[in-house]
């Protein structure tokens, strides 16, 4: 004799109704309102408009394959679209991340920047990139990986801010809720 099926909990029914209502409200080619474009058209098309807010996105690949560069480019482009963006790096300091962001946005060779070999045009392009980044909602934190890794289970999805001051200060950010 088959078992009777369990009725879904009331919370599941209301959540399901909410999701169906959101689907019904979407128009034509418009992405969902919780979609954040990556800034790369071909990738956004594959991802149905971009990344979804509140999703954990993991980039994986071989050493030196460009994972950090891609993530930084997406973060800079999202911030350029006025979307509050946080970029954490466990492998680079915040100033190294910003140096890479300036090279990326200023379309300058990072080696030329580091060795002081920028021509006048490249220097102007990097300066303009600095002005754009200064006024964008981008927060960059570096050297935080061990603390983030050990703290994530305690914070259950609340975004974290890691800032290097004297001494290290860590904690959930009220600003990013």
N, C-alpha and C positions, 0 to 999 in steps of 0.2 A: 504494500500500500504506500503510495507516495506521501512524502511529508508535506504538510501545509507550508506554503511559502510565507516568509516573514514579511510583514508590511514595513516599508521603509520608515525610518524615523521622521517625525514632523520636520526636523531641521533639514533633512535631506530633500524633502519635498519642496520646501520653500526655497532652498538653494537652487534646486533644479529649475523651478519656475523663474527665478531671477536670471539664471544663465540663458534660458530660452527667451526671456524678454529682451536681454541684451543682444542676442543674435537677431531677433526680429527688428531691433532698432537700427542695425547697421545698414548703410546704404551702399549700393554698387561696389565700387572699387575702394571705398574708404576702409582703412585698417581699423581694428578695434581701438578704443580710446586708451587702453592700457598698453599700447604698442609703442616702443621707442625705436625709431629708425637708427640703423647702424651708420648711415651716411654712405654706404656702398650700395648703389642701386641694384646690382645683380644679387647681392646677398639678401637685401631686403625683399626682393621678389621671391626668393627661395623660402624665406622665413615669413611669408604672408604679411609683409609690412615692416618687419624688424623684430627686435627682442621683446619679450613680454615682461612687464613690470612684475616684480616679486618672484621671478624665476631665477634659479641658480644656473648660470651658464658656465660651462667648463670648456676651455680651449685646450686641446691636447695635440701634441706633435713632437717630432724629434727636436733635439737640442739645436738651437740656431735656425729653426724653421720660420720664425717671425710671429710667434704667439703673442709676445709682449707688445710688439710693434702694432699688430692688428688690434689688440685690446685697447691700446693707447689711442690709436687712430679712431676707433669707435667712440671712446670716451670723449675725445676732443670734439668730434663731430656732434655728438649728442649735446654736449655743453654749448657748442656753437648754435644749436637749435633752441637754446634757452631751457634745456632740460637739466635740472640739478643732477650732477654726476659726481660720483666718488671713484677714484682710482687708487687701489691699494697695490703696492708692490712689495714682495718679500725679498726680491733679489736686488733692488736698486734703492738708493736714497731718494727722497723727494726731489732734491735739486737735480739729480741725474735724470729722473723721469721728466722734469720740466725742460731740461736741456734737450732731451729727445723730442718732446712735444714741440719745442720751438723749431728744431730742425725739420720736423715733419710739416708743420704748418707754414714755415718760412721757405720750404722747399730748398733747403741748404744741406750740404753734406755735413754730417756730424763730425767727421774727421777735420774738415776745414774749420768748423766752429771751435773745436777743441784746440787746434793748433794756431788759431788766430789768423787764418788765411782767407777770410771772407772778403770778397771784392765789395765795392760800394753798393752795387745792386742787391747782392745777397744780404749784406748787413741791413739795408733798408727793409728788405722782405722779412728778416728775422725780427726787426724792431716792430714792424706792423703786426706780426704774429703775436709778439709780447703784449701789445696793446689790446688785441682781440681776446687773448687768453686772460688778461688781467680783469676784463669786464665780463667774463663768462662764469657761469655757476659750476665751476670745476674745482673739486677739492682733491688734492694729491697727497698721499701719505706713503712713505717708503720705510723700509726696515721694520715693519710691524708684523711680519708673518708669524713668528712663534707665539706672540700674544694673541693674535687673531685666532690662530688654530686652536689654542687652548681655551679660548673664551667663547667661541661660537655656540657650543651646546648650552651654555648658561643663558644666552640672550634670546634664544628662540625666535629668530627672524628679525629682531630689531637691528637696524643698521648701526654700525659702530664708527666711532671717530677715534683715530689714533694720532696723536700729535706729539712731536718731540719738543719738550720743554725741559726745564730743569726742576725736578726729575721727570721721568716719563709719566705722562698722565693718560689714562685710558678710561673709556666709559661709553655707555650708550648716548647717542646724540638725540636730544629732544627736537633739534632743528630738522631732522631728516625723517620724521614720521609720516 
